[in-house]
């Protein structure tokens, strides 16, 4: 799975969680007593999961950027080596 697919997956999860959170908040306003408290608790849990998902996305993004930097470095080293060998031939 490439970084774009991971990004899309996490963004979809984040958006779905936000939608669920808004639905729960709307229902909580309509209800009272214990049911309202339960929905508020679930809303808080969803908020925590949303923050966790956003944190994971940041971690994945950082890892992907690190890998890209590594690939750029490897390519640069390969290019320098190939250029040196060509220079030696001529």
C-alpha positions in Angstrom: 0.0 0.0 0.0 1.6 3.3 -1.0 1.5 6.6 0.9 -1.4 8.0 -1.2 -3.5 5.0 -0.4 -2.6 5.2 3.3 -3.4 8.9 3.3 -6.7 8.4 1.6 -7.6 5.6 4.0 -6.8 7.6 7.1 -8.5 10.7 5.7 -11.6 8.6 5.1 -11.5 7.2 8.6 -11.0 10.7 10.0 -13.9 12.0 8.0 -16.2 9.1 9.0 -15.3 9.5 12.6 -16.1 13.3 12.4 -19.4 12.5 10.9 -20.2 9.9 13.6 -19.2 12.4 16.2 -21.5 15.1 14.8 -24.4 12.6 14.6 -23.8 11.5 18.2 -23.6 15.1 19.4 -26.9 15.8 17.6 -28.6 12.8 19.3 -27.2 13.8 22.7 -28.9 17.2 22.4 -32.2 15.5 21.8 -31.9 13.0 24.7 -31.8 13.6 28.4 -30.5 11.8 31.5 -28.5 8.6 31.3 -28.8 8.2 27.6 -27.4 11.7 27.1 -24.5 10.9 29.4 -23.8 7.7 27.5 -23.7 9.4 24.2 -21.5 12.1 25.5 -19.1 9.4 26.7 -19.1 7.8 23.3 -18.5 11.2 21.7 -15.5 11.7 23.9 -14.2 8.2 22.9 -14.7 9.1 19.2 -12.8 12.3 19.7 -10.0 10.4 21.3 -10.0 7.9 18.4 -10.0 10.8 15.9 -7.0 12.4 17.6 -5.3 9.0 17.6 -6.0 8.5 13.9 -4.7 12.0 13.1 -1.6 11.2 15.2 -1.1 7.9 13.3 -1.4 9.7 10.0 1.2 12.2 11.1 3.5 9.3 12.0 2.9 7.6 8.6 3.5 10.9 6.8 6.8 11.4 8.7 7.9 7.8 7.9 7.0 8.3 4.2 9.0 11.6 4.1 11.9 9.8 5.7 11.8 7.0 3.2 11.6 9.5 0.3 14.6 11.3 1.7 16.4 7.9 1.9 15.5 7.1 -1.7 16.7 10.5 -2.9 20.0 10.0 -1.1 20.4 6.5 -2.5 19.6 7.8 -6.0 22.1 10.6 -5.6 24.8 8.1 -4.5 24.0 5.8 -7.4 24.1 8.7 -9.8 27.4 9.9 -8.4 28.9 6.4 -8.7 27.6 5.9 -12.2 28.9 9.3 -13.3 32.3 8.6 -11.7 32.5 5.3 -13.6 31.6 6.9 -16.9 34.2 9.6 -16.3 36.8 6.9 -15.6 35.9 5.3 -19.0 36.4 8.5 -20.9 
